[in-house]
Amino acid sequence: MLNFQDPSAPRLESNNKGKHASSTQNRRMVWENIIWPLILDVNRSYFTLKEYHLKRDNFCNNEKIESSKVAGGFVSLLVKGILIRQKSIYSIHYRLIPYMRKKVNLEYGHAIRETSTKR
């Protein structure tokens, strides 16, 4: 038996996101609210763990966000190759440096496309 819903009936939207969508959202949040503003603030392509922690704590306190979401997004940016770890220094992918020099508001989507394309 087929069950058709009334097209005029309001749809119930789920608040639960899948694992992939949630990871992307966390990466985007960390990139656009913590990492990229930090890069522009320090005006160099790398930052220390201490600088990151200060920026992260400030963001988490202001936005009332759990640090676990931020931690997952940060690690995910490392896995994606947007951030590179070298001992206790973290740097951005070399293809993002021109955007830093121009002080462009670089959104996550553009950053991921720039770092993942083969040239």
PADREN-640257 format. One record per atom (N, C-alpha, C): x, y, z; residue in three letters. Coordinates in steps of 0.001 Angstrom, whole numbers, padded with zeros to 6 digits, always signed. Each point is the difference from the previous one (the first is absolute). Layout:
XYZALA;...
This chain:
+000834-001169+000000MET;-000834+001169+000000MET;+000884+001239+000000MET;-000283+000927-000888LEU;+000748+001246-000079LEU;-000577+001005+000977LEU;+000882+000743+000626ASN;-000428+001005+000963ASN;+000417+001368-000529ASN;-000957+000776-000466PHE;+000282+001331-000517PHE;-000334+001033+001058PHE;+000910+000985+000155GLN;-000265+001083+000934GLN;-000681+001136-000730GLN;-000808+000723+000723ASP;-000664+001171-000545ASP;+001073+001047-000314ASP;+000106+000447-001263PRO;+001055+000953-000350PRO;-000154+001338+000719PRO;-001196+000334+000460SER;-000192+001272+000690SER;+000329-000108+001495SER;+000209-001214+000491ALA;+000317-000189+001418ALA;+001430+000464+000258ALA;+000244+000649+001141PRO;+001372+000448+000298PRO;+000928-001182+000217PRO;+001212+000137-000485ARG;+000997-001059+000165ARG;+000704+000162+001331ARG;+000269-001121+000624LEU;+000773+000010+001233LEU;+001466-000119-000366LEU;+000789+000973+000426GLU;+001416-000015-000317GLU;+000779-000577+001158GLU;+000954-000828-000311SER;+000823-000615+001034SER;+001148+000930+000364SER;+000278+000107+001267ASN;+001122+000795+000480ASN;+001282-000804+000019ASN;-000114-001309-000118ASN;+001168-000868+000065ASN;+000699-000026-001344ASN;+001289+000312+000035LYS;+000792-000035-001217LYS;+000776-001302-000043LYS;+000370-000385-001188GLY;+000843-001171-000153GLY;+001418+000308+000450GLY;+000814-001020+000095LYS;+001370+000155+000480LYS;+000809+000917-000914LYS;-000153-000164-001306HIS;+000764+000809-000949HIS;-000403+001468+000082HIS;-001292+000274+000045ALA;-000486+001380+000070ALA;+000436+000668+001294ALA;-000022-000734+001072SER;+000410+000542+001297SER;+001490+000326+000008SER;+000813-000859-000574SER;+001442+000243-000079SER;+000299+001225-000852SER;-000696+000115-001118THR;+000187+001159-000875THR;-000392+001282+000723THR;-001094-000041+000717GLN;-000457+001172+000743GLN;+001025+000392+001062GLN;+000560-000971+000693ASN;+001011+000289+001020ASN;+001268+000578-000623ASN;+000435-000557-001140ARG;+001170+000532-000702ARG;-000248+001450-000414ARG;-001170+000235-000578ARG;-000356+001344-000462ARG;+000003+000990+001177ARG;-000599-000398+001106MET;-000083+000862+001176MET;+001401+000352+000506MET;+000872-000994+000109VAL;+001352+000228+000506VAL;+000800+000862-000974VAL;-000110-000276-001285TRP;+000744+000759-000993TRP;-000429+001468-000023TRP;-001296+000232-000102GLU;-000500+001354-000200GLU;-000028+000842+001272GLU;-000039-000629+001165ASN;-000107+000763+001241ASN;+001257-000001+000861ASN;+000899-000943-000257ILE;+001197-000078+000845ILE;+001285+000068-000834ILE;+000197-000954-000902ILE;+001280-000124-000704ILE;+000274+001196-000910ILE;-000913+000288-000916TRP;+000277+001080-000954TRP;+000096+001361+000695TRP;-000898+000336+000940PRO;+000200+001268+000717PRO;+001327+000040+000761PRO;+000430-001135+000540LEU;+001286-000066+000703LEU;+001148+000274-000968LEU;-000039-000605-001173ILE;+001039+000215-001022ILE;+000066+001474-000373ILE;-001159+000624-000186LEU;-000019+001424-000349LEU;+000486+000865+001164LEU;-000314-000399+001230ASP;+000438+000766+001174ASP;+001517-000040+000179ASP;+000584-001198-000115VAL;+001451-000116+000204VAL;+000783+000436-001238VAL;-000684+000112-001131ASN;+000575+000464-001264ASN;+001199-000837-000448ASN;-000167-001319+000148ARG;+000996-000949-000516ARG;-000716-001316-000293ARG;+000654-000862-000759SER;-000658-001226-000462SER;+000040-001128+001025SER;+000468+000259+001188TYR;+000073-001027+001041TYR;-000408+000605+001341TYR;-000282-000879+000946PHE;-000350+000433+001350PHE;+000442-001073+000980PHE;+000140+000415+001249THR;+000391-000946+001044THR;-001249-000585+000643THR;+000198-001067+000731LEU;-001101-000634+000706LEU;-000585+000949+001048LEU;+000855+000770+000643LYS;-000470+000953+001012LYS;-000895+001071-000639LYS;+000395+000509-001154GLU;-000819+001003-000709GLU;-001347-000591-000386GLU;+000021-001239-000468TYR;-001240-000672-000358TYR;-000905-000162+001218TYR;+000563-000445+001118HIS;-000797-000219+001210HIS;-000661+001288+000478HIS;+000709+001112-000069LEU;-000586+001278+000407LEU;-001187+000367-000890LEU;+000177-000154-001301LYS;-001073+000330-000953LYS;-001182-000964+000172LYS;+000299-001282+000176ARG;-001045-001012+000183ARG;-000807+000254+001276ARG;+000703+000242+001095ASP;-000685+000225+001277ASP;-000889+001236-000065ASP;+000482+001041-000629ASN;-000781+001221-000157ASN;-001271-000283-000819ASN;+000146-000741-001091PHE;-001149-000340-000838PHE;-000997-000873+000754PHE;+000490-001018+000675CYS;-000889-000920+000733CYS;-000764+000729+001109CYS;+000671+000891+000698ASN;-000665+000754+001060ASN;-001055+000953-000555ASN;+000327+000683-001085ASN;-000948+000956-000592ASN;-001213-000681-000613ASN;+000207-001127-000659GLU;-001071-000678-000731GLU;-000651-001131+000781GLU;+000508-000290+001193LYS;-000543-001076+000842LYS;+000026-001341-000745LYS;+001142-000308-000580ILE;+000182-001228-000772ILE;+000965-000908+000746ILE;-000281-001287-000021GLU;+000872-000975+000648GLU;+001329-000107-000750GLU;+001069-000102+000755SER;+001319-000093-000624SER;+000185-001308-000767SER;-000807-001023+000291SER;+000124-001270-000728SER;-000383+000170-001470SER;-000992+000835-000290LYS;-000350+000261-001401LYS;+001136+000714-000712LYS;+000619+000920+000709VAL;+001111+000746-000573VAL;+001202-000919-000208VAL;+000270-000866+000965ALA;+001136-000926-000109ALA;-000171-000926-001194ALA;-001206-000520-000182GLY;-000255-000878-001142GLY;+000186+000720-001322GLY;-000451+001245-000071GLY;+000168+000792-001221GLY;+001457+000300-000282GLY;+000766+000270+001048PHE;+001425+000290-000150PHE;+000748-001216-000543PHE;-000246-001153+000599VAL;+000653-001235-000450VAL;-000403-000316-001433VAL;-001253+000232-000320SER;-000492-000264-001340SER;+000680+000902-001034SER;+000298+001251+000373LEU;+000739+000888-000906LEU;+001418-000514-000237LEU;+000593-000619+001015LEU;+001318-000617-000164LEU;-000076-001182-000963LEU;-001021-000835+000171VAL;-000165-001180-000846VAL;-000238+000410-001455VAL;-000765+001061-000210LYS;-000300+000489-001352LYS;+001205+000663-000664LYS;+001017+000354+000787GLY;+001196+000607-000568GLY;-000054+001516-000100GLY;-001028+000615+000552ILE;-000066+001459+000000ILE;+000987+000556+001014ILE;+000137-000709+001117LEU;+001007+000342+001004LEU;+001091-001064-000007LEU;+001220+000433+000254ILE;+001137-000917+000063ILE;+000692+000192+001341ILE;+000305-001099+000667ARG;+000673+000064+001304ARG;+001481-000284-000175ARG;+000809+000868+000584GLN;+001451-000179+000013GLN;+000476+000268+001419GLN;+000207-001051+000752LYS;+000333+000061+001427LYS;-001117+000730+000740LYS;+000275+001165+000591SER;-001047+000707+000749SER;-000539+001200-000783SER;+000295+000047-001285ILE;-000465+001087-000871ILE;-000990-000573-001014ILE;-001067+000725-000223TYR;-001001-000373-000999TYR;+000013+001053-001095TYR;-000019-000446-001233SER;+000004+000948-001117SER;-001129-000343-000965SER;-000333+000996-000814ILE;-001039-000216-001005ILE;+000650-000544-001263ILE;-000805-000599-000853HIS;+000462-000528-001281HIS;+000616+001143-000810HIS;+001070-000283-000725TYR;+000724+001052-000715TYR;-000860+000732-001032TYR;-001030-000649-000532ARG;-000856+000664-000990ARG;-000921+001052+000618ARG;-000079+000031+001320LEU;-000853+000982+000678LEU;+000767+001258+000406LEU;+001311-000028-000110ILE;+000823+001135+000421ILE;-000319+001281-000784ILE;-000209-000046-001317PRO;-000361+001251-000706PRO;-001283+000649+000541PRO;-000960-000796+000442TYR;-001229+000544+000577TYR;+000283+000684+001328TYR;+000944-000555+000763MET;+000393+000596+001269MET;+000673+001341-000236MET;+000870+000063-000994ARG;+000714+001249-000299ARG;-000950+001109-000431ARG;-001060-000381-000701LYS;-000988+000994-000448LYS;-001065+000272+001053LYS;+000069-000732+001128LYS;-000965+000128+001101LYS;-001440-000220-000469LYS;-000176-001019-000837VAL;-001305-000368-000534VAL;-000770-000800+001038VAL;-001308+000192+000072ASN;-000845-000827+000863ASN;-000201-001335-000712ASN;+000835-000969+000292LEU;+000019-001272-000713LEU;-000949-000997+000653LEU;-001088-000311-000685GLU;-000975-000956+000513GLU;+000533-001424-000130GLU;-000551-000883+000805TYR;+000448-001399+000027TYR;-000120-000661-001376TYR;-001119+000202-000671GLY;-000215-000641-001299GLY;+001079+000351-001001GLY;+000401+001248-000023HIS;+001050+000419-000926HIS;+001351-000572+000434HIS;+000232-000033+001300ALA;+001270-000549+000509ALA;+000140-001473-000351ALA;-001066-000760+000148ILE;+000067-001441-000295ILE;+000176-000240-001495ILE;-000643+000796-000819ARG;+000185-000139-001455ARG;+001420+000359-000411ARG;+000512+001055+000596GLU;+001354+000453-000346GLU;+001054-001036+000389GLU;-000174-000641+001141THR;+001023-000936+000474THR;-000150-001398-000587THR;-001163-000326-000528SER;-000199-001371-000487SER;+000095-000130-001514SER;+000091+001106-000722THR;+000096-000088-001462THR;+001421-000309-000417THR;+000119-000788-001032LYS;+001308-000361-000552LYS;+000371+001021-001053LYS;+001208+000521+000103ARG;+000462+000977-001006ARG;+001244-000479-000662ARG;
